[in-house]
Amino acid sequence: MKLTSKMAFIACTTALATPTLADEVEVLHWWTSGGEAAAVSVLKDDLESKGTGWVDMAVAGGGGDAAMTTLRARVTAGDPPTAAQMLGMSVREWADEGFLGNLNEVAAAEGWDDVVPTAVQAFGKYDGNWVAAPVNMHRPHWIWGSAKIFEELNLELPATWDEFFAAADAMEAAGYVAVAQGGQAWQEATVWEAVVLGISPDLYKSAIIDADEDALRSAEIVESFEIMRRIRGYVDPNFAGRDWNLATAMVINGEAGMQIMGDWAKGEVINAGLTPGVEVLCGVSPGTQGAFLFNTDFFAMFDVGGDKAAAQQNMAASAMSVTFQEAFNLAKGSIPARTDVPGDKFDTCAQKSMADLAEATAAGTLFGSLAHGHGQPAAIQAAYLDVVTQHFNSDMSAEDAAAALADSVMAAK
Ligand code: GAL
């Protein structure tokens, strides 16, 4: 399987690829919202200042589903990009198929083993070799609040679901949309996994990381769907198909009170010229203090061989430098993937993330995000997302959703 895919790839590459210049990298990514694009500029400018040109291959669509479809099509056609943004499980899958180049030399020169958290290394390395450069650590289970609405209604960011629903009632009574929600499966799954984690880190581990059937059929998973149903009741009727950043904009503009979303939402706040923690409040989603879900954006280098290798090594080295990781993550909303980047320039939300990460790592409550490609391989992840979105967009009962989830995940395993 491994050899066959790789051999087919080489044959196709020879026949079809249109090579870019040796000192250029063509980078496939899905960073197209205002905040994401600002972060991409940091990367592009950094590389260009070091003599490596940037050919942009942006594929719109939060969470990267469309980008991954395009990537698969490009590789199948024998025309892979030089580098691609990927989440952890994708790195593993592409490496397993034999497509990724080896970054050991640059990793050794720059000491990646010493500065990248073990949980991130587990995705950036395959068979003991570095195959992708991690640029950040995002945390998907944040709650963002409009400071204007919270102040007007004399509310505090909710730490429990009871407080959340009480705040939501007050917001609706005052004429605001309580919950800004986008309408794509990955966004609904971002909320669901936060709900599961909030019930307990043990439930997240057993039902999601271990995909344990008893856990999936448990009363707690039924409860998670009951909470989802209640949240759905506070979402405005126009949410279908809404992009995540438009939901974030509703909070930024003071039209909506709260959004549960990863800290890429903070990139939108910064890009709007506002200060996270001031005009837009940040806290962890209800019940999740003490635990930490993460998703890391990697750049994987396709094994395109020959004259591209130098530009690829240059890109990997740049993406992993302390100065780049600081500048990039200040714009992106995430925290650096390197643990030795000083935190003093970061906002209070990012500093909280850094402190919480250390605490969760020590407590054994650090887990990969299911919705963002670090919980389960793509096929099993899809089994979860299908049921979560089906439940959220219908009147399916919580009991039926838990049963359907267990059936769907067990069939996919
Ligand atoms: C995540 C990704 C982030 C952000 C988000 C929304 O999966 O890790 O960098 O881009 O999707 O597009």
Residues whose N, C-alpha, C, O or C-beta is under 5 A from the ligand:
A	BS01	GAL	W30 G61 G62 G63 W264 N295 D297 H372
